[in-house]
Amino acid sequence: MSKIQRALISVSDKTGLVDFVQALHKLGVEIVSTGGTARALKDAGIPVIEIGEFTGFPEMMDGRVKTLHPKVHGGLLYIRGNTEHEAAAAKHGIKPIDLVVVNLYPFEQTVAKPNVSLHDAIENIDIGGPSMLRSAAKNHASVTVVVDPADYPAVLKDLQEHDGNTCEMFRWKLAVKVFETTSRYDGAIAAHLHAERLKAKGQPVALPETFRLAVPKAQDLRYGENPHQAAAFYGQPFTQLHGKELSYNNILDLTAAAELVAEFEEPTVAIIKHTNPCGVGSAPTLAQAWELAYATDKQAPFGGIIAVNRPLDAGIAAAIAEIFSEVIVAPEFLPEALAILQKKKNLRLIRKPATVSEQLSVRSVTGGVLVQERDTRLVAAAEMKVVTGRQPTQAERHAMLFAWRVVKHVKSNAIVFAAADGTTARTLGIGAGQMSRVDSSKIAVWKAGEAQLSLAGSVVASDAFFPFPDGIIAAAEAGAVAAIQPGGSVRDPEVIAAADQRQMAMVFTGIRHFRH
C-alpha cells in the first residue's frame, strides 16, 4: 500500500492531539478536520482543511450535520484497487481518507453528573463520530482508524516502521477496538434512555430489556482460580503501589474486603480469606481496630487480604507487617506506612477509595448472566423491631448494628457473634457457607473458642431467619444475650418464645442478606 496521504480528525478528548497531528504533518499527511478540533489545530500552527471545504457542503444545525456526507464515507469505504469503486470515486470527486482519528462526545461522563437533564444527555449522543468510526473500521484493509488517544504513540511507531503506512494486523487490532467502543457507547445510551423513559412514566427504574456489557481489558492475569484456567481482569484497574502482580483470587478477595469496610463510618479493619471475613473490628483508631479484628482468628489471616477505610499509618503498618498477608487495601498509604510495608517485596499494596460506586452485580451462569442491584441496603437503629419481652441495651444495639453490617458480607448460611462497648465493636466468631444454619452457629462458637474469646454477653446476627428454635437456643447456650435477624419464618413465634425463655433480646430487620 502507498503511504497515508490524508487524515480526518474530529475529537472531543484532545489529550495528546497537537503533538500527534504535528507528527502526521511532518510525515506529509494532509489534515482534514471539523469544528473545535480544526480550531485547536490551527491555533497550534498546523495547516488544516475544514470539513466544509473538503465536502463542498457547510457544517450546519449546530454541527449536527458535518461529516454525514458521501465525500466522507465514500472516501472511507471505497475498496482500494476495486475498478468499479475507483471509477465511482473518480467520477464523483471522492478523495481517499486513509486515517481517521475520532473519539466520541462524552455521553457517559455527562449522564454521570447529578441532575443531568434529558436535553443535555441527548445533545451528547454522538452520531457522526460512530458513523465515521464504523465506516473506517469496516474498511480497515485500507484505512487506519484511531478511537483512543492512548494509541497515538503506537500509530506513529507503526508509520515509522512501515514507510508511512500501517501494517494490516495493526489496523485490524484498531478496528476491533472501534467496534468494542461503539458497542459500549450504544449500550450506555440505551440504558440511560430506558431509565429516563421509566422515570417519565412515573415507574420505578428497572433493569434494561437487553443487558449489554462492554468493558475494556485492564490486564491479563497469570491464571484464574486454578493454574489450568486462563483469566483476565476487565474494568478500571486498581492503583497498585507495590508488590507482585495481582491474581484472580486476589482481586475477588480485595473487592470483598473493600466492600465490607465501606459499610462503616468509624475506623474499621477487615481481614478476608476466600471472600469471607475472618475478623472485623471498629475503634477510634485503625491500630485499635486491627487488634480487635486480628484477635477474632489468628490463624486464618495468614495469606489473607486486609482492608481499612482510613489512610493507613505507620502504627497499623508495623502491626500488619508482623504477619504474612497477600494484599492490603486502603484509601491511602501514608509515607511512613509505605516505608514499612514496601520492605516486603511481594506484598501487594492497593489504593482503592473506601466507597462502592458500582450499582449492579453481574455473575455468569450457564446460558447467560444474572444481573441484580448491589446489596447496599442497611438498617438503622430506628428500623429494628424488638420482638421479645426484653429490650436490648444500648451496648447490645451497637453490637447488633455492627454484626448486621458484617453478616451481609459472609457467605450464607451466615452467623456472626459480636460485642461492642461505647467506642469499639468487634467480631468474636464467624460461621460461613454451611448447608445448615445450626452448623454455621457451631463453627462460629468453635472459632471463638479457638481464639479464646468468650461469647458471654455477646450478640448474634443471622443473614436470614432462624427456621427453627434450635439456632437461637444454640446461640444462647454459647453465651449470646441478644440476636438480630430478618424474621419472616412461619416458626417465628416459636423462635421468639425460645428467646424469651432465655431472657434474650431479639430484633427483626425485615431484610434478608443472602450471599451465594
C-alpha positions as CSV (number, residue, x, y, z in Angstrom):
1,M,0.0,0.0,0.0
2,S,1.0,3.6,-0.6
3,K,1.7,6.0,2.3
4,I,-1.1,7.6,4.3
5,Q,-1.9,10.8,2.4
6,R,-5.0,12.2,4.1
7,A,-6.3,12.1,7.7
8,L,-9.7,13.1,9.0
9,I,-9.6,14.2,12.6
10,S,-12.5,15.1,14.9
11,V,-12.2,14.5,18.6
12,S,-13.8,15.5,21.9
13,D,-10.9,14.4,24.0
14,K,-8.0,16.4,22.8
15,T,-5.4,14.7,25.0
16,G,-2.1,14.5,23.1
17,L,-3.8,15.7,19.9
18,V,-1.5,18.6,18.9
19,D,1.7,16.6,19.2
20,F,0.2,13.6,17.3
21,V,-1.1,15.7,14.4
22,Q,2.2,17.7,14.2
23,A,4.0,14.4,13.7
24,L,1.5,13.5,11.0
25,H,2.0,16.8,9.3
26,K,5.8,16.3,9.3
27,L,5.2,13.0,7.5
28,G,3.4,14.9,4.8
29,V,-0.2,13.8,5.8
30,E,-2.9,16.2,4.7
31,I,-5.2,17.1,7.6
32,V,-9.0,17.4,7.3
33,S,-10.8,18.4,10.5
34,T,-14.0,19.7,12.0
35,G,-15.2,22.4,14.4
36,G,-13.3,22.8,17.6
37,T,-10.7,20.2,16.6
38,A,-9.9,22.3,13.5
39,R,-9.6,25.5,15.6
40,A,-7.3,23.8,18.1
41,L,-5.0,22.5,15.3
42,K,-4.9,25.9,13.5
43,D,-4.1,27.6,16.8
44,A,-1.1,25.3,17.0
45,G,0.1,26.4,13.6
46,I,-0.9,23.2,11.8
47,P,-2.4,23.5,8.3
48,V,-6.0,22.2,8.2
49,I,-8.6,21.8,5.6
50,E,-12.0,22.3,7.2
51,I,-14.7,19.7,6.6
52,G,-17.0,22.1,4.8
53,E,-14.2,23.0,2.3
54,F,-13.5,19.3,1.8
55,T,-17.1,18.2,1.2
56,G,-18.2,21.4,-0.5
57,F,-21.1,21.4,1.9
58,P,-21.2,23.6,5.1
59,E,-21.5,22.4,8.6
60,M,-25.0,23.2,9.8
61,M,-27.6,22.7,12.6
62,D,-25.1,23.4,15.4
63,G,-22.7,20.9,14.0
64,R,-25.2,18.1,13.9
65,V,-24.6,17.8,10.1
66,K,-21.0,18.0,9.0
67,T,-19.4,14.6,8.3
68,L,-22.5,12.7,7.2
69,H,-21.6,13.2,3.5
70,P,-20.7,10.9,0.6
71,K,-17.3,12.5,0.2
72,V,-16.5,11.5,3.8
73,H,-18.0,8.0,3.8
74,G,-17.1,7.3,0.2
75,G,-13.5,8.2,1.0
76,L,-13.5,5.9,3.9
77,L,-15.4,2.9,2.4
78,Y,-14.4,2.5,-1.2
79,I,-12.2,-0.5,-1.7
80,R,-8.8,0.5,-3.0
81,G,-7.9,-1.4,-6.2
82,N,-11.5,-2.3,-7.0
83,T,-12.1,-1.0,-10.5
84,E,-15.7,-0.1,-10.1
85,H,-15.1,1.6,-6.7
86,E,-12.2,3.6,-8.1
87,A,-14.2,4.7,-11.1
88,A,-17.1,5.9,-8.9
89,A,-14.7,7.8,-6.6
90,A,-13.1,9.5,-9.6
91,K,-16.5,10.3,-11.2
92,H,-17.8,12.0,-8.1
93,G,-14.6,13.6,-6.9
94,I,-14.3,11.4,-3.8
95,K,-10.8,11.6,-2.4
96,P,-9.4,8.7,-0.2
97,I,-9.3,9.2,3.5
98,D,-6.5,6.9,4.8
99,L,-6.5,7.7,8.5
100,V,-9.5,8.5,10.8
101,V,-8.9,9.9,14.3
102,V,-12.2,10.2,16.2
103,N,-13.4,10.0,19.8
104,L,-16.9,10.4,20.9
105,Y,-19.0,13.0,22.7
106,P,-18.7,12.3,26.4
107,F,-22.1,10.8,26.9
108,E,-21.2,8.6,29.9
109,Q,-19.4,11.4,31.7
110,T,-22.4,13.7,31.1
111,V,-25.1,11.4,32.4
112,A,-22.9,10.6,35.4
113,K,-23.3,14.2,36.6
114,P,-26.0,14.7,39.3
115,N,-29.4,16.0,38.0
116,V,-28.3,16.0,34.3
117,S,-31.2,16.9,32.1
118,L,-32.6,14.7,29.3
119,H,-31.8,17.5,26.9
120,D,-28.1,17.6,27.9
121,A,-27.9,13.8,27.7
122,I,-29.4,13.7,24.2
123,E,-27.1,16.5,22.9
124,N,-24.2,14.4,24.0
125,I,-25.2,11.4,21.8
126,D,-22.6,11.4,19.0
127,I,-23.9,10.5,15.5
128,G,-21.2,11.4,13.0
129,G,-18.4,10.0,15.2
130,P,-19.7,6.4,15.4
131,S,-20.6,6.5,11.7
132,M,-17.1,7.5,10.7
133,L,-15.5,5.0,13.0
134,R,-17.6,2.1,11.8
135,S,-17.0,3.0,8.1
136,A,-13.3,3.2,8.7
137,A,-13.2,0.0,10.8
138,K,-15.2,-1.9,8.2
139,N,-12.6,-0.9,5.6
140,H,-9.6,-1.4,7.8
141,A,-7.9,-3.3,5.0
142,S,-7.2,0.2,3.6
143,V,-8.0,2.7,6.4
144,T,-6.3,3.1,9.8
145,V,-8.8,4.1,12.5
146,V,-7.9,5.5,15.9
147,V,-10.5,5.9,18.7
148,D,-8.3,6.1,21.7
149,P,-5.7,8.9,22.3
150,A,-3.6,6.3,24.2
151,D,-2.9,4.7,20.8
152,Y,-1.3,7.8,19.2
153,P,2.3,6.7,20.1
154,A,1.7,3.2,18.7
155,V,0.3,4.6,15.4
156,L,3.3,6.9,14.9
157,K,5.7,4.0,15.7
158,D,3.9,1.8,13.1
159,L,4.0,4.6,10.5
160,Q,7.8,4.9,11.0
161,E,8.3,1.1,10.8
162,H,6.2,0.7,7.6
163,D,7.4,3.7,5.5
164,G,4.4,6.0,6.2
165,N,1.7,3.4,6.4
166,T,0.5,0.9,9.0
167,C,0.5,-2.9,8.8
168,E,-2.6,-4.9,8.3
169,M,-2.6,-6.6,11.7
170,F,-2.2,-3.3,13.5
171,R,-5.2,-1.8,11.5
172,W,-7.2,-4.9,12.4
173,K,-6.4,-4.5,16.1
174,L,-7.5,-0.8,16.0
175,A,-10.7,-1.8,14.1
176,V,-11.7,-4.3,16.8
177,K,-11.2,-1.6,19.4
178,V,-13.6,0.7,17.5
179,F,-16.4,-1.9,17.5
180,E,-15.8,-2.6,21.2
181,T,-16.0,1.2,21.9
182,T,-19.1,1.9,19.8
183,S,-20.9,-1.1,21.3
184,R,-20.2,0.1,24.9
185,Y,-21.2,3.6,23.9
186,D,-24.6,2.5,22.4
187,G,-25.2,0.3,25.4
188,A,-24.7,3.3,27.8
189,I,-27.1,5.4,25.7
190,A,-29.8,2.6,25.6
191,A,-29.5,2.0,29.4
192,H,-29.9,5.7,30.2
193,L,-32.8,6.4,27.9
194,H,-34.6,3.3,29.2
195,A,-34.2,4.6,32.8
196,E,-35.4,8.1,31.8
197,R,-38.4,6.7,30.0
198,L,-39.5,4.8,33.1
199,K,-39.0,7.9,35.3
200,A,-41.1,10.0,32.9
201,K,-43.9,7.4,33.2
202,G,-43.6,7.6,37.0
203,Q,-42.4,3.9,37.1
204,P,-39.5,2.7,39.2
205,V,-36.3,2.3,37.2
206,A,-36.0,-1.4,36.2
207,L,-33.2,-3.4,34.7
208,P,-32.9,-2.9,30.9
209,E,-34.6,-5.3,28.5
210,T,-31.3,-6.1,26.9
211,F,-28.2,-6.2,29.2
212,R,-25.0,-5.1,27.4
213,L,-21.6,-5.4,29.0
214,A,-18.6,-4.0,27.1
215,V,-15.7,-3.5,29.5
216,P,-12.1,-2.8,28.4
217,K,-9.4,-5.3,29.4
218,A,-7.3,-3.9,32.2
219,Q,-4.8,-6.7,32.4
220,D,-4.2,-10.4,31.7
221,L,-3.8,-12.5,34.8
222,R,-1.3,-15.3,35.3
223,Y,-4.3,-17.7,35.6
224,G,-7.7,-18.0,37.1
225,E,-8.8,-19.7,40.3
226,N,-6.5,-22.5,39.4
227,P,-3.4,-22.7,37.2
228,H,-5.1,-24.5,34.4
229,Q,-7.7,-21.7,33.9
230,A,-6.9,-18.6,31.7
231,A,-8.1,-15.3,33.1
232,A,-8.1,-11.5,32.7
233,F,-9.4,-8.5,34.5
234,Y,-11.8,-6.2,32.7
235,G,-12.7,-2.8,34.0
236,Q,-11.0,0.1,35.8
237,P,-7.6,-1.1,37.0
238,F,-6.8,-0.8,40.7
239,T,-4.0,1.6,41.7
240,Q,-1.2,-0.8,42.8
241,L,1.6,0.9,44.7
242,H,3.8,-2.1,45.4
243,G,4.2,-5.8,45.2
244,K,3.9,-8.5,42.6
245,E,1.0,-8.7,40.1
246,L,-2.5,-9.4,41.3
247,S,-4.1,-12.8,40.8
248,Y,-7.7,-13.7,40.0
249,N,-8.3,-14.7,43.6
250,N,-6.6,-11.6,45.0
251,I,-9.0,-9.4,43.0
252,L,-12.0,-11.3,44.2
253,D,-10.8,-11.1,47.8
254,L,-9.7,-7.4,47.8
255,T,-13.1,-6.5,46.3
256,A,-15.0,-8.3,49.1
257,A,-12.7,-6.7,51.7
258,A,-13.2,-3.1,50.2
259,E,-16.9,-3.5,50.1
260,L,-17.1,-4.6,53.7
261,V,-15.1,-1.7,55.2
262,A,-17.1,0.7,53.0
263,E,-20.1,-0.1,55.2
264,F,-18.6,1.7,58.2
265,E,-18.1,5.3,59.1
266,E,-15.8,4.7,62.0
267,P,-12.2,3.5,61.6
268,T,-12.6,-0.2,60.6
269,V,-10.3,-3.1,59.7
270,A,-11.5,-6.3,57.9
271,I,-9.4,-9.4,57.3
272,I,-10.7,-11.6,54.4
273,K,-10.0,-15.1,53.2
274,H,-11.8,-16.6,50.2
275,T,-14.1,-13.6,50.2
276,N,-15.3,-14.3,53.8
277,P,-14.4,-12.1,56.7
278,C,-12.3,-13.9,59.4
279,G,-12.2,-10.8,61.6
280,V,-13.6,-7.3,61.7
281,G,-13.0,-4.5,64.2
282,S,-14.1,-0.9,64.6
283,A,-12.5,1.5,67.1
284,P,-11.4,5.2,67.4
285,T,-8.1,4.3,65.7
286,L,-7.1,1.8,63.0
287,A,-4.4,0.3,65.3
288,Q,-7.1,-0.5,67.9
289,A,-9.4,-1.8,65.2
290,W,-6.7,-4.0,63.9
291,E,-6.1,-5.6,67.3
292,L,-9.9,-6.4,67.6
293,A,-10.1,-7.8,64.1
294,Y,-7.0,-9.9,64.4
295,A,-8.0,-11.3,67.8
296,T,-11.0,-13.0,66.2
297,D,-8.9,-15.5,64.4
298,K,-5.1,-15.5,64.4
299,Q,-4.7,-18.5,62.1
300,A,-7.0,-17.7,59.1
301,P,-5.4,-14.3,58.3
302,F,-2.2,-16.0,57.2
303,G,-2.1,-15.2,53.4
304,G,-5.2,-13.1,53.7
305,I,-6.4,-9.7,52.5
306,I,-6.6,-6.7,54.9
307,A,-8.8,-3.7,54.2
308,V,-9.1,-0.4,56.1
309,N,-11.3,2.6,55.5
310,R,-8.9,5.2,56.6
311,P,-5.4,6.3,55.4
312,L,-3.1,3.6,56.6
313,D,-0.5,4.9,59.1
314,A,2.8,3.6,60.5
315,G,1.2,2.3,63.7
316,I,-1.1,-0.2,62.0
317,A,1.5,-0.9,59.2
318,A,4.0,-2.1,61.8
319,A,1.4,-4.4,63.3
320,I,0.3,-5.8,60.0
321,A,3.9,-6.4,58.9
322,E,4.3,-9.0,61.6
323,I,2.1,-11.5,59.7
324,F,2.1,-12.7,56.1
325,S,-0.6,-11.1,54.0
326,E,-1.2,-11.2,50.3
327,V,-2.8,-7.8,49.8
328,I,-3.5,-4.6,51.8
329,V,-6.3,-2.3,50.6
330,A,-6.6,1.3,51.8
331,P,-7.9,4.6,50.5
332,E,-4.4,6.0,51.0
333,F,-1.0,4.9,52.4
334,L,1.0,7.4,54.4
335,P,4.7,7.7,53.5
336,E,5.9,6.2,56.8
337,A,3.5,3.2,56.3
338,L,4.8,2.6,52.8
339,A,8.3,2.6,54.1
340,I,7.5,-0.2,56.4
341,L,5.3,-2.3,54.1
342,Q,7.5,-2.0,51.0
343,K,10.2,-4.0,52.7
344,K,8.0,-7.0,51.8
345,K,8.7,-7.2,48.1
346,N,5.7,-9.5,47.2
347,L,3.1,-7.7,49.4
348,R,0.6,-6.0,47.1
349,L,-0.5,-2.5,48.3
350,I,-3.7,-1.3,46.6
351,R,-5.1,2.2,46.9
352,K,-8.8,2.0,46.5
353,P,-11.4,4.6,47.6
354,A,-13.5,3.4,50.6
355,T,-16.7,3.6,48.6
356,V,-18.6,1.3,46.3
357,S,-19.7,3.0,43.1
358,E,-20.9,0.0,41.1
359,Q,-24.7,-0.2,41.1
360,L,-25.1,-3.7,39.6
361,S,-23.8,-7.1,40.4
362,V,-23.2,-9.4,37.5
363,R,-22.5,-13.2,37.6
364,S,-22.2,-15.7,34.8
365,V,-24.4,-18.8,34.7
366,T,-25.0,-21.5,32.1
367,G,-26.6,-19.8,29.1
368,G,-26.3,-16.2,30.2
369,V,-25.7,-13.9,33.1
370,L,-27.6,-13.0,36.3
371,V,-27.8,-9.2,37.0
372,Q,-29.1,-7.7,40.2
373,E,-28.8,-4.4,42.1
374,R,-25.9,-4.5,44.5
375,D,-26.9,-5.2,48.1
376,T,-26.3,-1.8,49.6
377,R,-29.3,-1.8,52.0
378,L,-28.6,-1.2,55.6
379,V,-30.8,-1.0,58.7
380,A,-31.0,2.0,61.0
381,A,-31.5,1.7,64.7
382,A,-35.0,3.1,64.4
383,E,-35.9,0.3,61.9
384,M,-35.1,-2.5,64.3
385,K,-38.3,-4.1,65.6
386,V,-37.9,-5.6,69.1
387,V,-40.0,-8.8,69.2
388,T,-39.0,-10.1,72.6
389,G,-40.1,-9.1,76.1
390,R,-36.7,-7.8,77.0
391,Q,-35.5,-4.6,75.2
392,P,-31.8,-4.7,74.1
393,T,-29.4,-2.4,76.0
394,Q,-27.6,0.4,74.2
395,A,-24.4,-1.6,74.0
396,E,-26.4,-4.6,72.6
397,R,-27.9,-2.3,69.9
398,H,-24.5,-1.1,69.0
399,A,-23.2,-4.6,68.7
400,M,-26.2,-5.8,66.7
401,L,-25.9,-3.0,64.1
402,F,-22.1,-3.8,63.8
403,A,-22.8,-7.5,63.4
404,W,-25.6,-6.8,60.9
405,R,-23.1,-4.9,58.7
406,V,-20.6,-7.8,58.8
407,V,-23.1,-10.7,58.3
408,K,-24.2,-9.4,55.0
409,H,-20.7,-10.0,53.7
410,V,-20.4,-13.6,55.0
411,K,-21.4,-16.4,52.7
412,S,-24.8,-18.0,53.5
413,N,-25.7,-19.6,55.8
414,A,-24.0,-16.8,57.8
415,I,-23.7,-16.4,61.6
416,V,-21.7,-13.7,63.3
417,F,-21.1,-13.3,67.1
418,A,-20.0,-9.8,68.1
419,A,-19.6,-7.5,71.0
420,A,-19.4,-3.7,71.5
421,D,-18.9,-1.0,74.1
422,G,-19.2,2.7,73.8
423,T,-16.3,3.2,71.4
424,T,-15.4,-0.2,69.9
425,A,-17.1,-3.1,68.2
426,R,-15.6,-6.5,67.2
427,T,-16.4,-9.9,65.8
428,L,-15.9,-12.8,68.2
429,G,-16.8,-15.8,66.0
430,I,-17.9,-16.2,62.4
431,G,-19.6,-19.2,60.7
432,A,-19.9,-19.1,56.9
433,G,-21.3,-21.0,54.0
434,Q,-22.7,-24.1,55.7
435,M,-25.7,-26.1,54.5
436,S,-27.3,-25.7,57.9
437,R,-27.6,-22.5,60.0
438,V,-27.0,-24.6,63.1
439,D,-23.7,-25.8,61.6
440,S,-22.7,-22.2,60.9
441,S,-23.5,-21.4,64.6
442,K,-21.4,-24.3,65.8
443,I,-18.5,-23.2,63.7
444,A,-18.7,-19.7,64.9
445,V,-18.8,-20.9,68.5
446,W,-15.8,-23.2,67.8
447,K,-13.8,-20.4,66.2
448,A,-14.4,-18.2,69.2
449,G,-13.2,-20.9,71.5
450,E,-10.1,-21.5,69.4
451,A,-9.3,-17.8,69.7
452,Q,-10.0,-17.9,73.5
453,L,-12.7,-15.3,73.2
454,S,-15.7,-15.5,75.5
455,L,-19.2,-15.3,74.0
456,A,-20.7,-14.4,77.3
457,G,-22.8,-11.3,76.8
458,S,-22.4,-11.3,73.0
459,V,-24.9,-10.7,70.3
460,V,-25.6,-13.0,67.3
461,A,-26.5,-12.0,63.8
462,S,-28.1,-14.2,61.1
463,D,-28.3,-13.2,57.5
464,A,-31.7,-15.0,57.1
465,F,-34.4,-16.0,59.5
466,F,-33.9,-18.8,62.0
467,P,-36.2,-21.5,60.6
468,F,-36.3,-23.4,63.9
469,P,-35.7,-22.5,67.6
470,D,-32.6,-24.7,67.7
471,G,-30.4,-22.0,66.2
472,I,-31.3,-19.3,68.8
473,I,-31.1,-21.9,71.6
474,A,-27.6,-22.9,70.5
475,A,-26.6,-19.2,70.4
476,A,-28.0,-18.6,73.9
477,E,-26.2,-21.7,75.2
478,A,-22.9,-20.3,73.8
479,G,-23.4,-17.0,75.8
480,A,-25.3,-14.7,73.4
481,V,-27.8,-12.4,75.1
482,A,-29.3,-10.7,72.0
483,A,-30.0,-11.6,68.4
484,I,-30.6,-9.7,65.2
485,Q,-32.2,-11.4,62.2
486,P,-34.7,-10.7,59.4
487,G,-37.6,-12.6,60.8
488,G,-40.3,-14.0,58.5
489,S,-40.3,-17.7,59.3
490,V,-43.6,-19.5,59.9
491,R,-42.0,-20.5,63.2
492,D,-41.2,-17.0,64.3
493,P,-43.4,-17.4,67.4
494,E,-41.5,-20.5,68.5
495,V,-38.1,-18.7,67.9
496,I,-39.3,-15.7,69.9
497,A,-40.6,-17.9,72.7
498,A,-37.2,-19.6,72.9
499,A,-35.5,-16.2,73.2
500,D,-37.9,-15.0,75.9
501,Q,-37.4,-18.2,77.9
502,R,-33.7,-17.4,77.9
503,Q,-34.1,-13.7,78.6
504,M,-32.6,-12.8,75.2
505,A,-33.4,-9.6,73.4
506,M,-34.2,-10.1,69.8
507,V,-34.9,-7.7,66.9
508,F,-36.2,-8.3,63.4
509,T,-34.9,-6.2,60.5
510,G,-37.3,-7.3,57.8
511,I,-34.3,-7.5,55.4
512,R,-32.5,-10.7,54.3
513,H,-28.9,-10.7,53.2
514,F,-28.3,-14.0,51.4
515,R,-24.8,-14.1,49.8
516,H,-24.1,-17.0,47.5
